[in-house]
């Protein structure tokens, strides 16, 4: 369905059936309900009515009036205000033009193309991670940028110029790496709609060039050994869940989201080699397929895991205040504490980079480094992943742990 996204930089609100054209004029745009088509003998797939204004507030007011008139006629099956409805119908643009499609049964003949908003709904309804809150939000943000820049258009209406306009709009508010991620999402949604609908369309968002990609990223400074020891001591003195998260990050090299998303059942302290099992589950995804792994618990990480397990629900989360959906909240809180209380002007993400450097300096083979941290460095992933038991990983990890 058509949607218009209102955003003030902090909050976004999606308005159904509202879109704009290239001149900035607002339109009412809605798919005709199937029940109404059958009951009233309507052959059109979509209806569009110009709201004849570029003012957003006035457009919303008119949208409510127009939608109410159509729903009176369509959904109730009654004529309603016949004169007003017929007058409105006469101003509508009825969309009966078929979307370009391949032959086959996957799409009814003559059916109009879905909009990018409808493609998003389809994508989320069929994707394995479609119910994951963070996954849904990332997809909605990407399409929100698109709709805000060029409108919620049918898929066969998008042009390369539209795609460039979307790129520039996202660049105005994000760094290049974020633009790349948003475009990956847009491409996935567009391509899924093409494949699912059997559409004979090219994707104008594919292959968009992002100049100086990664050149504007901030380098995350690594922690020195002295800083790590100072941080570990400060964390042990407090000993609450937030500080235990830091200690587990420090001696595992895991990502913040991997640690805060652990369940109690993912921590095994009863084996000769205590370890954590980083794996996806309903409500929690991982960055890459190679991120699924077991990591030995040693040093500060083992001390923290034992303390974190005390009093926790065996069927619950290890860190219930955060969990898999609140890694960003955890990051902000922990960064503030590290800088203000521990007195170290670095961020939580530097712990992972520090672990990689510690492993390199200790002479740990690349395959094993990748297995410990879930890194995907080229072909080494396919060569090494899955081939090393915990005993081997622990032997190397013991070389660099602090405790």
BABA-922880 format. One record per residue (C-alpha): residue number from 1; residue in one letter; z, y, x. Coordinates in pm, 1 decimal, always signed. Layout:
<recs>
+-----+--------+----------+----------+----------+
! num ! residu !        z !        y !        x !
+-----+--------+----------+----------+----------+
! NUM !      A !        Z !        Y !        X !
...
+-----+--------+----------+----------+----------+
</recs>
This chain:
<recs>
+-----+--------+----------+----------+----------+
! num ! residu !        z !        y !        x !
+-----+--------+----------+----------+----------+
!   1 !      X !     +0.0 !     +0.0 !     +0.0 !
!   2 !      X !    -46.3 !   +359.5 !   +111.4 !
!   3 !      X !   +258.3 !   +518.4 !   +269.5 !
!   4 !      X !   +338.9 !   +856.0 !   +412.6 !
!   5 !      X !   +620.2 !   +876.8 !   +668.0 !
!   6 !      X !   +848.9 !  +1180.2 !   +673.4 !
!   7 !      X !  +1028.7 !  +1216.8 !  +1005.5 !
!   8 !      X !  +1259.2 !  +1478.2 !  +1154.7 !
!   9 !      X !  +1292.8 !  +1299.1 !  +1487.1 !
!  10 !      X !  +1613.9 !  +1120.5 !  +1386.6 !
!  11 !      X !  +1535.7 !   +971.1 !  +1047.0 !
!  12 !      X !  +1215.1 !   +849.1 !   +884.2 !
!  13 !      X !  +1143.2 !   +798.7 !   +515.3 !
!  14 !      X !   +837.2 !   +609.8 !   +392.8 !
!  15 !      X !   +678.3 !   +734.8 !    +67.3 !
!  16 !      X !   +460.4 !   +485.9 !   -119.4 !
!  17 !      X !   +116.5 !   +571.5 !   -252.7 !
!  18 !      X !    +93.4 !   +897.2 !    -53.9 !
!  19 !      X !   -157.3 !   +963.3 !   +221.3 !
!  20 !      X !   -361.4 !  +1248.1 !   +367.2 !
!  21 !      X !   -725.4 !  +1294.2 !   +455.0 !
!  22 !      X !   -858.8 !  +1445.3 !   +776.1 !
!  23 !      X !   -832.7 !  +1795.3 !   +626.8 !
!  24 !      X !   -462.5 !  +1750.6 !   +559.5 !
!  25 !      X !   -498.4 !  +1731.6 !   +181.0 !
!  26 !      X !   -259.2 !  +1486.3 !    +17.9 !
!  27 !      X !   -389.2 !  +1202.2 !   -199.9 !
!  28 !      X !   -239.0 !   +948.4 !   -436.0 !
!  29 !      X !   -372.2 !   +609.1 !   -323.0 !
!  30 !      X !   -269.4 !   +282.5 !   -484.1 !
!  31 !      X !   -398.2 !    -68.0 !   -538.5 !
!  32 !      X !   -453.6 !   -137.8 !   -908.7 !
!  33 !      X !   -199.7 !   -405.0 !  -1017.3 !
!  34 !      X !   -362.0 !   -739.5 !  -1094.8 !
!  35 !      X !   -186.5 !   -758.4 !  -1431.5 !
!  36 !      X !   -326.0 !   -419.1 !  -1528.9 !
!  37 !      X !   -677.8 !   -518.9 !  -1421.3 !
!  38 !      X !   -667.0 !   -824.8 !  -1644.0 !
!  39 !      X !   -499.7 !   -654.0 !  -1943.0 !
!  40 !      X !   -708.4 !   -336.2 !  -1948.0 !
!  41 !      X !  -1035.0 !   -473.2 !  -1809.4 !
!  42 !      X !  -1024.5 !   -256.5 !  -1495.5 !
!  43 !      X !  -1271.3 !   -364.6 !  -1227.9 !
!  44 !      X !  -1163.8 !   -126.8 !   -950.9 !
!  45 !      X !   -940.2 !   -250.8 !   -672.9 !
!  46 !      X !   -792.5 !    +85.3 !   -568.2 !
!  47 !      X !   -755.2 !   +426.5 !   -725.7 !
!  48 !      X !   -732.8 !   +752.1 !   -534.9 !
!  49 !      X !   -656.2 !  +1093.3 !   -681.4 !
!  50 !      X !   -655.6 !  +1415.8 !   -485.0 !
!  51 !      X !   -325.8 !  +1599.4 !   -524.9 !
!  52 !      X !   -508.7 !  +1919.5 !   -428.7 !
!  53 !      X !   -244.2 !  +2050.3 !   -192.7 !
!  54 !      X !   -154.9 !  +2049.1 !   +175.5 !
!  55 !      X !   +206.9 !  +2134.0 !   +100.4 !
!  56 !      X !   +423.1 !  +1825.8 !   +147.8 !
!  57 !      X !   +691.9 !  +1917.9 !   -104.7 !
!  58 !      X !   +439.6 !  +2002.4 !   -374.2 !
!  59 !      X !   +243.8 !  +1685.0 !   -296.7 !
!  60 !      X !   +553.1 !  +1470.2 !   -355.8 !
!  61 !      X !   +620.1 !  +1643.8 !   -688.6 !
!  62 !      X !   +261.6 !  +1586.6 !   -803.9 !
!  63 !      X !   +268.6 !  +1229.0 !   -674.7 !
!  64 !      X !   +562.7 !  +1146.1 !   -900.4 !
!  65 !      X !   +379.6 !  +1286.3 !  -1204.3 !
!  66 !      X !    +51.7 !  +1109.0 !  -1126.5 !
!  67 !      X !   +218.7 !   +775.7 !  -1055.9 !
!  68 !      X !   +418.4 !   +795.8 !  -1379.4 !
!  69 !      X !    +99.8 !   +846.7 !  -1580.4 !
!  70 !      X !    -75.2 !   +553.8 !  -1421.6 !
!  71 !      X !   +224.4 !   +325.4 !  -1461.8 !
!  72 !      X !   +248.3 !   +416.4 !  -1829.0 !
!  73 !      X !   -110.6 !   +304.0 !  -1873.7 !
!  74 !      X !   -111.4 !     +7.4 !  -1632.9 !
!  75 !      X !   +229.5 !   -150.3 !  -1622.9 !
!  76 !      X !   +334.4 !    -96.1 !  -1983.3 !
!  77 !      X !    -13.9 !   -175.8 !  -2114.0 !
!  78 !      X !    +10.9 !   +115.1 !  -2357.2 !
!  79 !      X !   -226.4 !   +410.3 !  -2383.9 !
!  80 !      X !    +56.8 !   +663.2 !  -2334.1 !
!  81 !      X !    -69.6 !  +1018.3 !  -2336.2 !
!  82 !      X !   -430.5 !   +925.5 !  -2386.0 !
!  83 !      X !   -571.2 !  +1269.5 !  -2321.6 !
!  84 !      X !   -369.2 !  +1323.8 !  -2005.1 !
!  85 !      X !   -434.3 !   +974.3 !  -1872.3 !
!  86 !      X !   -805.5 !   +986.5 !  -1941.9 !
!  87 !      X !   -827.3 !  +1328.2 !  -1780.0 !
!  88 !      X !   -647.7 !  +1193.1 !  -1474.4 !
!  89 !      X !   -871.9 !   +887.5 !  -1467.5 !
!  90 !      X !  -1179.1 !  +1109.5 !  -1467.1 !
!  91 !      X !  -1055.7 !  +1276.6 !  -1147.2 !
!  92 !      X !   -981.7 !   +947.8 !   -973.9 !
!  93 !      X !  -1197.5 !   +800.9 !   -700.5 !
!  94 !      X !  -1239.0 !   +434.5 !   -787.9 !
!  95 !      X !  -1275.8 !   +212.3 !   -486.8 !
!  96 !      X !  -1503.1 !    -82.8 !   -558.5 !
!  97 !      X !  -1680.8 !    -94.6 !   -222.0 !
!  98 !      X !  -1618.6 !   -431.3 !    -57.5 !
!  99 !      X !  -1464.0 !   -450.4 !   +284.9 !
! 100 !      X !  -1693.7 !   -598.7 !   +550.1 !
! 101 !      X !  -1609.5 !   -964.8 !   +569.0 !
! 102 !      X !  -1725.9 !  -1294.8 !   +698.4 !
! 103 !      X !  -1842.0 !  -1565.8 !   +467.2 !
! 104 !      X !  -1575.1 !  -1803.1 !   +348.4 !
! 105 !      X !  -1300.5 !  -1848.3 !    +96.0 !
! 106 !      X !  -1032.1 !  -1650.2 !   +279.3 !
! 107 !      X !  -1106.3 !  -1323.3 !    +95.3 !
! 108 !      X !  -1230.6 !  -1277.3 !   -262.7 !
! 109 !      X !  -1579.3 !  -1133.5 !   -280.2 !
! 110 !      X !  -1586.0 !   -758.4 !   -325.6 !
! 111 !      X !  -1218.5 !   -697.1 !   -260.4 !
! 112 !      X !  -1149.4 !   -369.7 !    -84.5 !
! 113 !      X !   -993.5 !   -355.9 !   +261.4 !
! 114 !      X !   -615.5 !   -339.8 !   +285.8 !
! 115 !      X !   -459.1 !    -28.3 !   +433.0 !
! 116 !      X !   -274.5 !    -39.4 !   +762.7 !
! 117 !      X !    +51.7 !    -18.4 !   +563.4 !
! 118 !      X !    -47.0 !   -329.3 !   +370.0 !
! 119 !      X !   -146.5 !   -496.1 !   +697.1 !
! 120 !      X !   +205.7 !   -425.5 !   +824.2 !
! 121 !      X !   +359.6 !   -588.2 !   +517.5 !
! 122 !      X !   +136.2 !   -893.5 !   +565.5 !
! 123 !      X !   +219.4 !   -913.9 !   +936.8 !
! 124 !      X !   +594.6 !   -905.0 !   +879.0 !
! 125 !      X !   +576.6 !  -1155.2 !   +594.5 !
! 126 !      X !   +396.8 !  -1413.9 !   +810.3 !
! 127 !      X !   +530.5 !  -1356.1 !  +1161.7 !
! 128 !      X !   +802.8 !  -1598.7 !  +1280.2 !
! 129 !      X !  +1020.6 !  -1299.7 !  +1371.2 !
! 130 !      X !   +939.3 !  -1102.3 !  +1056.8 !
! 131 !      X !  +1299.2 !  -1121.5 !   +932.0 !
! 132 !      X !  +1446.9 !  -1003.4 !  +1261.0 !
! 133 !      X !  +1581.2 !   -650.9 !  +1210.5 !
! 134 !      X !  +1483.0 !   -518.1 !  +1551.2 !
! 135 !      X !  +1136.4 !   -675.0 !  +1536.5 !
! 136 !      X !  +1073.7 !   -521.4 !  +1192.4 !
! 137 !      X !  +1195.6 !   -180.5 !  +1303.9 !
! 138 !      X !   +969.6 !   -177.7 !  +1610.2 !
! 139 !      X !   +667.1 !   -269.7 !  +1397.4 !
! 140 !      X !   +754.9 !     -8.2 !  +1134.6 !
! 141 !      X !   +802.6 !   +261.7 !  +1398.6 !
! 142 !      X !   +461.3 !   +188.0 !  +1553.5 !
! 143 !      X !   +280.3 !   +202.5 !  +1218.9 !
! 144 !      X !   +489.1 !   +505.5 !  +1121.3 !
! 145 !      X !   +346.9 !   +693.0 !  +1419.5 !
! 146 !      X !     -3.6 !   +585.6 !  +1319.2 !
! 147 !      X !    +29.8 !   +691.4 !   +954.5 !
! 148 !      X !   +189.8 !  +1021.8 !  +1048.7 !
! 149 !      X !   -101.9 !  +1097.4 !  +1282.5 !
! 150 !      X !   -405.4 !   +991.4 !  +1074.5 !
! 151 !      X !   -284.4 !   +856.1 !   +738.5 !
! 152 !      X !   -253.6 !   +515.4 !   +576.4 !
! 153 !      X !   -624.7 !   +439.1 !   +570.4 !
! 154 !      X !   -809.1 !   +118.4 !   +478.8 !
! 155 !      X !   -874.8 !    -88.8 !   +789.4 !
! 156 !      X !  -1250.7 !    -32.7 !   +775.0 !
! 157 !      X !  -1200.9 !   +346.6 !   +772.0 !
! 158 !      X !  -1035.3 !   +372.9 !  +1115.1 !
! 159 !      X !  -1243.4 !   +510.3 !  +1400.9 !
! 160 !      X !  -1203.2 !   +535.0 !  +1776.2 !
! 161 !      X !  -1121.4 !   +902.7 !  +1726.0 !
! 162 !      X !   -833.9 !   +798.5 !  +1498.4 !
! 163 !      X !   -704.0 !   +564.6 !  +1767.8 !
! 164 !      X !   -717.1 !   +840.3 !  +2029.9 !
! 165 !      X !   -533.9 !  +1075.0 !  +1793.8 !
! 166 !      X !   -260.7 !   +812.3 !  +1748.1 !
! 167 !      X !   -232.5 !   +766.8 !  +2124.1 !
! 168 !      X !   -193.9 !  +1141.5 !  +2177.1 !
! 169 !      X !    +62.6 !  +1168.8 !  +1897.9 !
! 170 !      X !   +278.8 !   +892.6 !  +2047.3 !
! 171 !      X !   +237.5 !  +1034.6 !  +2399.0 !
! 172 !      X !   +373.1 !  +1367.9 !  +2276.6 !
! 173 !      X !   +709.0 !  +1201.7 !  +2200.6 !
! 174 !      X !   +727.6 !   +900.0 !  +2434.2 !
! 175 !      X !   +669.4 !   +786.3 !  +2788.4 !
! 176 !      X !   +356.3 !   +593.4 !  +2874.8 !
! 177 !      X !   +525.6 !   +251.8 !  +2880.1 !
! 178 !      X !   +649.6 !   +310.3 !  +2524.1 !
! 179 !      X !   +298.9 !   +412.1 !  +2416.2 !
! 180 !      X !   +168.7 !    +85.1 !  +2558.2 !
! 181 !      X !   +427.8 !   -114.4 !  +2362.6 !
! 182 !      X !   +347.9 !    +69.4 !  +2039.1 !
! 183 !      X !    -23.0 !     +4.0 !  +2083.7 !
! 184 !      X !    +41.8 !   -363.7 !  +2152.8 !
! 185 !      X !   +218.4 !   -377.9 !  +1815.7 !
! 186 !      X !    -57.1 !   -186.0 !  +1634.9 !
! 187 !      X !   -321.1 !   -415.8 !  +1782.6 !
! 188 !      X !   -127.5 !   -725.9 !  +1682.4 !
! 189 !      X !    -97.0 !   -602.2 !  +1322.5 !
! 190 !      X !   -462.6 !   -498.5 !  +1299.7 !
! 191 !      X !   -586.3 !   -824.9 !  +1451.6 !
! 192 !      X !   -362.7 !  -1035.1 !  +1226.9 !
! 193 !      X !   -507.2 !   -863.6 !   +918.7 !
! 194 !      X !   -862.2 !   -922.3 !  +1042.4 !
! 195 !      X !   -794.9 !  -1289.6 !  +1106.4 !
! 196 !      X !   -600.7 !  -1351.8 !   +787.9 !
! 197 !      X !   -852.4 !  -1172.6 !   +567.3 !
! 198 !      X !  -1162.9 !  -1308.4 !   +738.6 !
! 199 !      X !  -1277.3 !   -948.5 !   +794.6 !
! 200 !      X !  -1585.0 !   -868.6 !   +994.0 !
! 201 !      X !  -1433.7 !   -566.1 !  +1162.9 !
! 202 !      X !  -1380.7 !   -443.6 !  +1515.7 !
! 203 !      X !  -1040.2 !   -311.1 !  +1614.6 !
! 204 !      X !  -1073.0 !    +55.7 !  +1721.5 !
! 205 !      X !   -721.1 !    +49.8 !  +1870.0 !
! 206 !      X !   -814.1 !   -218.9 !  +2122.9 !
! 207 !      X !   -856.4 !   -118.0 !  +2486.8 !
! 208 !      X !   -725.3 !   +237.2 !  +2449.4 !
! 209 !      X !   -665.0 !   +378.4 !  +2797.2 !
! 210 !      X !   -326.2 !   +529.3 !  +2877.3 !
! 211 !      X !   -357.7 !   +753.3 !  +3181.9 !
! 212 !      X !    -89.8 !   +719.0 !  +3450.5 !
! 213 !      X !    +66.2 !   +421.4 !  +3275.3 !
! 214 !      X !   +418.4 !   +372.7 !  +3413.4 !
! 215 !      X !   +392.8 !   +678.4 !  +3637.0 !
! 216 !      X !   +647.8 !   +870.0 !  +3432.1 !
! 217 !      X !   +911.1 !   +596.9 !  +3426.1 !
! 218 !      X !  +1252.4 !   +664.5 !  +3572.4 !
! 219 !      X !  +1355.0 !   +442.5 !  +3860.9 !
! 220 !      X !  +1676.0 !   +256.7 !  +3780.5 !
! 221 !      X !  +1898.0 !   +282.6 !  +4083.0 !
! 222 !      X !  +2058.9 !    -34.6 !  +4207.0 !
! 223 !      X !  +2428.9 !    -78.3 !  +4271.2 !
! 224 !      X !  +2554.7 !   -123.3 !  +4625.6 !
! 225 !      X !  +2791.8 !   -411.9 !  +4697.5 !
! 226 !      X !  +3076.5 !   -161.1 !  +4733.2 !
! 227 !      X !  +2993.3 !    -12.9 !  +4390.4 !
! 228 !      X !  +2975.0 !   -357.6 !  +4233.1 !
! 229 !      X !  +3320.0 !   -445.4 !  +4367.3 !
! 230 !      X !  +3460.9 !   -114.0 !  +4244.6 !
! 231 !      X !  +3305.2 !   -170.0 !  +3902.6 !
! 232 !      X !  +3432.0 !   -528.6 !  +3882.8 !
! 233 !      X !  +3786.5 !   -416.5 !  +3961.9 !
! 234 !      X !  +3774.1 !   -145.4 !  +3694.4 !
! 235 !      X !  +3638.6 !   -391.4 !  +3437.6 !
! 236 !      X !  +3911.1 !   -648.2 !  +3508.6 !
! 237 !      X !  +4182.3 !   -387.7 !  +3464.4 !
! 238 !      X !  +4060.1 !   -308.7 !  +3110.2 !
! 239 !      X !  +3948.0 !   -661.7 !  +3023.8 !
! 240 !      X !  +3808.6 !   -593.1 !  +2673.7 !
! 241 !      X !  +3476.3 !   -720.6 !  +2539.6 !
! 242 !      X !  +3276.7 !   -423.0 !  +2664.8 !
! 243 !      X !  +3398.9 !   -468.9 !  +3018.4 !
! 244 !      X !  +3348.1 !   -847.1 !  +2995.6 !
! 245 !      X !  +2983.3 !   -781.7 !  +2909.1 !
! 246 !      X !  +2946.3 !   -583.0 !  +3231.7 !
! 247 !      X !  +3102.8 !   -860.6 !  +3438.4 !
! 248 !      X !  +2876.2 !  -1125.6 !  +3284.2 !
! 249 !      X !  +2572.2 !   -910.6 !  +3359.4 !
! 250 !      X !  +2687.8 !   -853.8 !  +3713.7 !
! 251 !      X !  +2684.5 !  -1217.2 !  +3828.1 !
! 252 !      X !  +2410.1 !  -1366.2 !  +3607.3 !
! 253 !      X !  +2127.1 !  -1112.7 !  +3640.8 !
! 254 !      X !  +2066.2 !  -1145.9 !  +3266.1 !
! 255 !      X !  +1930.7 !   -870.6 !  +3044.8 !
! 256 !      X !  +2182.3 !   -676.2 !  +2837.8 !
! 257 !      X !  +2031.0 !   -803.8 !  +2512.0 !
! 258 !      X !  +2062.3 !  -1161.0 !  +2636.9 !
! 259 !      X !  +2434.4 !  -1127.8 !  +2698.3 !
! 260 !      X !  +2536.4 !   -929.8 !  +2388.4 !
! 261 !      X !  +2329.5 !  -1171.1 !  +2177.4 !
! 262 !      X !  +2512.1 !  -1483.9 !  +2294.4 !
! 263 !      X !  +2681.1 !  -1705.6 !  +2038.4 !
! 264 !      X !  +3002.7 !  -1888.7 !  +2120.9 !
! 265 !      X !  +2800.1 !  -2211.6 !  +2103.2 !
! 266 !      X !  +2574.2 !  -2078.0 !  +2380.4 !
! 267 !      X !  +2864.0 !  -2082.0 !  +2627.2 !
! 268 !      X !  +2954.0 !  -2421.1 !  +2774.2 !
! 269 !      X !  +3274.2 !  -2418.6 !  +2977.1 !
! 270 !      X !  +3344.3 !  -2790.9 !  +2943.5 !
! 271 !      X !  +3083.6 !  -2914.7 !  +3191.5 !
! 272 !      X !  +3133.9 !  -2960.6 !  +3565.8 !
! 273 !      X !  +2904.4 !  -2657.8 !  +3596.9 !
! 274 !      X !  +2997.0 !  -2399.9 !  +3329.3 !
! 275 !      X !  +2688.3 !  -2213.7 !  +3207.5 !
! 276 !      X !  +2534.8 !  -2004.0 !  +2934.7 !
! 277 !      X !  +2228.7 !  -2107.1 !  +2734.6 !
! 278 !      X !  +2004.3 !  -1806.8 !  +2669.0 !
! 279 !      X !  +1780.4 !  -1902.5 !  +2377.4 !
! 280 !      X !  +1630.2 !  -1756.4 !  +2059.6 !
! 281 !      X !  +1770.0 !  -1818.4 !  +1714.5 !
! 282 !      X !  +1732.1 !  -1673.2 !  +1367.4 !
! 283 !      X !  +1805.9 !  -1304.1 !  +1410.3 !
! 284 !      X !  +1764.5 !  -1300.2 !  +1787.7 !
! 285 !      X !  +1442.2 !  -1303.1 !  +1989.4 !
! 286 !      X !  +1383.2 !  -1303.4 !  +2364.5 !
! 287 !      X !  +1150.8 !  -1084.4 !  +2565.8 !
! 288 !      X !   +931.1 !  -1369.2 !  +2691.8 !
! 289 !      X !   +898.4 !  -1744.4 !  +2647.2 !
! 290 !      X !  +1025.6 !  -1792.5 !  +3001.6 !
! 291 !      X !  +1345.7 !  -1606.9 !  +2913.2 !
! 292 !      X !  +1484.6 !  -1923.4 !  +2751.6 !
! 293 !      X !  +1702.4 !  -2077.7 !  +3022.0 !
! 294 !      X !  +2045.6 !  -2200.0 !  +3131.7 !
! 295 !      X !  +2230.5 !  -1989.7 !  +3389.1 !
! 296 !      X !  +2535.9 !  -2112.4 !  +3582.4 !
! 297 !      X !  +2854.2 !  -1910.4 !  +3532.7 !
! 298 !      X !  +3011.5 !  -1816.9 !  +3862.5 !
! 299 !      X !  +3225.5 !  -1544.0 !  +4012.0 !
! 300 !      X !  +3290.4 !  -1246.7 !  +3784.5 !
! 301 !      X !  +3068.6 !  -1393.5 !  +3511.4 !
! 302 !      X !  +3277.8 !  -1710.1 !  +3486.1 !
! 303 !      X !  +3605.4 !  -1512.9 !  +3471.5 !
! 304 !      X !  +3462.8 !  -1290.0 !  +3198.4 !
! 305 !      X !  +3318.6 !  -1578.0 !  +2993.0 !
! 306 !      X !  +3652.4 !  -1762.9 !  +2988.4 !
! 307 !      X !  +3832.4 !  -1450.4 !  +2872.0 !
! 308 !      X !  +3564.1 !  -1365.4 !  +2613.5 !
! 309 !      X !  +3588.8 !  -1708.8 !  +2451.6 !
! 310 !      X !  +3959.7 !  -1669.9 !  +2369.0 !
! 311 !      X !  +4016.7 !  -1633.2 !  +1995.9 !
! 312 !      X !  +3647.5 !  -1624.9 !  +1902.1 !
! 313 !      X !  +3500.1 !  -1801.9 !  +1598.9 !
! 314 !      X !  +3327.8 !  -2114.5 !  +1730.3 !
! 315 !      X !  +3042.3 !  -2054.9 !  +1485.2 !
! 316 !      X !  +3016.8 !  -1684.0 !  +1554.5 !
! 317 !      X !  +2897.8 !  -1440.4 !  +1818.5 !
! 318 !      X !  +3058.8 !  -1410.0 !  +2159.2 !
! 319 !      X !  +3054.4 !  -1028.8 !  +2127.4 !
! 320 !      X !  +3062.7 !   -966.9 !  +1751.1 !
! 321 !      X !  +3089.8 !   -587.2 !  +1783.3 !
! 322 !      X !  +2733.0 !   -580.2 !  +1912.1 !
! 323 !      X !  +2539.7 !   -901.9 !  +1865.6 !
! 324 !      X !  +2162.2 !   -933.5 !  +1907.8 !
! 325 !      X !  +2074.7 !   -624.8 !  +1702.0 !
! 326 !      X !  +2286.4 !   -364.7 !  +1881.6 !
! 327 !      X !  +2191.8 !   -384.5 !  +2248.4 !
! 328 !      X !  +2098.5 !    -15.1 !  +2250.5 !
! 329 !      X !  +2440.7 !    +82.5 !  +2116.0 !
! 330 !      X !  +2604.2 !   -131.6 !  +2382.7 !
! 331 !      X !  +2388.7 !    +28.6 !  +2651.1 !
! 332 !      X !  +2488.1 !   +382.0 !  +2553.3 !
! 333 !      X !  +2859.7 !   +299.3 !  +2539.9 !
! 334 !      X !  +2864.1 !   +107.8 !  +2868.0 !
! 335 !      X !  +2656.8 !   +366.3 !  +3055.9 !
! 336 !      X !  +2894.7 !   +640.8 !  +2946.9 !
! 337 !      X !  +3198.0 !   +442.8 !  +3066.6 !
! 338 !      X !  +3040.8 !   +348.7 !  +3401.9 !
! 339 !      X !  +2962.3 !   +713.0 !  +3479.2 !
! 340 !      X !  +3274.1 !   +879.0 !  +3339.7 !
! 341 !      X !  +3554.6 !   +630.3 !  +3401.1 !
! 342 !      X !  +3426.7 !   +411.0 !  +3683.4 !
! 343 !      X !  +3274.7 !   +717.0 !  +3850.6 !
! 344 !      X !  +2941.7 !   +551.4 !  +3934.7 !
! 345 !      X !  +2635.5 !   +754.1 !  +3833.2 !
! 346 !      X !  +2415.1 !   +458.2 !  +3751.2 !
! 347 !      X !  +2321.4 !   +266.1 !  +3436.7 !
! 348 !      X !  +2389.5 !    -81.2 !  +3306.5 !
! 349 !      X !  +2027.1 !   -185.8 !  +3359.2 !
! 350 !      X !  +2069.8 !   -135.8 !  +3732.9 !
! 351 !      X !  +2284.7 !   -449.8 !  +3743.9 !
! 352 !      X !  +1985.1 !   -673.0 !  +3676.2 !
! 353 !      X !  +1778.1 !   -502.3 !  +3944.4 !
! 354 !      X !  +2070.3 !   -530.6 !  +4184.1 !
! 355 !      X !  +2092.7 !   -905.8 !  +4125.2 !
! 356 !      X !  +1725.6 !   -951.9 !  +4204.2 !
! 357 !      X !  +1768.9 !   -765.9 !  +4533.0 !
! 358 !      X !  +2080.1 !   -967.7 !  +4616.7 !
! 359 !      X !  +1886.1 !  -1290.5 !  +4561.9 !
! 360 !      X !  +1598.0 !  -1171.2 !  +4780.2 !
! 361 !      X !  +1830.3 !  -1066.7 !  +5064.0 !
! 362 !      X !  +2004.6 !  -1405.9 !  +5045.2 !
! 363 !      X !  +1670.1 !  -1579.8 !  +5095.1 !
! 364 !      X !  +1662.9 !  -1745.6 !  +4753.7 !
! 365 !      X !  +1314.1 !  -1893.9 !  +4688.4 !
! 366 !      X !  +1105.6 !  -1696.8 !  +4439.7 !
! 367 !      X !  +1078.8 !  -1981.5 !  +4188.9 !
! 368 !      X !  +1456.4 !  -2013.9 !  +4172.9 !
! 369 !      X !  +1506.6 !  -1636.0 !  +4148.7 !
! 370 !      X !  +1272.9 !  -1631.5 !  +3851.5 !
! 371 !      X !  +1453.3 !  -1922.8 !  +3690.6 !
! 372 !      X !  +1792.7 !  -1756.3 !  +3724.6 !
! 373 !      X !  +1686.7 !  -1418.1 !  +3590.2 !
! 374 !      X !  +1409.9 !  -1516.3 !  +3351.0 !
! 375 !      X !  +1160.9 !  -1305.3 !  +3543.7 !
! 376 !      X !   +789.0 !  -1368.8 !  +3502.7 !
! 377 !      X !   +628.9 !  -1298.1 !  +3835.9 !
! 378 !      X !   +276.2 !  -1425.4 !  +3805.6 !
! 379 !      X !   +201.7 !  -1790.1 !  +3865.9 !
! 380 !      X !   +546.4 !  -1869.5 !  +4000.2 !
! 381 !      X !   +669.4 !  -1911.2 !  +3644.1 !
! 382 !      X !   +442.2 !  -2204.5 !  +3568.4 !
! 383 !      X !   +518.8 !  -2362.9 !  +3903.4 !
! 384 !      X !   +895.2 !  -2348.0 !  +3888.5 !
! 385 !      X !  +1032.1 !  -2315.0 !  +3538.3 !
! 386 !      X !  +1200.4 !  -2623.6 !  +3406.6 !
! 387 !      X !  +1202.5 !  -2804.3 !  +3741.2 !
! 388 !      X !  +1544.4 !  -2706.9 !  +3877.1 !
! 389 !      X !  +1875.9 !  -2854.8 !  +3753.5 !
! 390 !      X !  +2183.2 !  -2637.0 !  +3718.9 !
! 391 !      X !  +2325.6 !  -2779.2 !  +4041.4 !
! 392 !      X !  +2037.8 !  -2631.9 !  +4243.0 !
! 393 !      X !  +2057.5 !  -2295.0 !  +4068.8 !
! 394 !      X !  +2433.7 !  -2284.9 !  +4121.1 !
! 395 !      X !  +2399.3 !  -2363.3 !  +4492.5 !
! 396 !      X !  +2181.5 !  -2055.8 !  +4543.1 !
! 397 !      X !  +2365.2 !  -1831.9 !  +4298.2 !
! 398 !      X !  +2692.5 !  -1902.8 !  +4480.1 !
! 399 !      X !  +2546.0 !  -1720.4 !  +4780.2 !
! 400 !      X !  +2542.8 !  -1385.8 !  +4601.2 !
! 401 !      X !  +2827.6 !  -1388.1 !  +4346.1 !
! 402 !      X !  +3109.6 !  -1140.1 !  +4398.7 !
! 403 !      X !  +3412.0 !  -1342.3 !  +4285.4 !
+-----+--------+----------+----------+----------+
</recs>
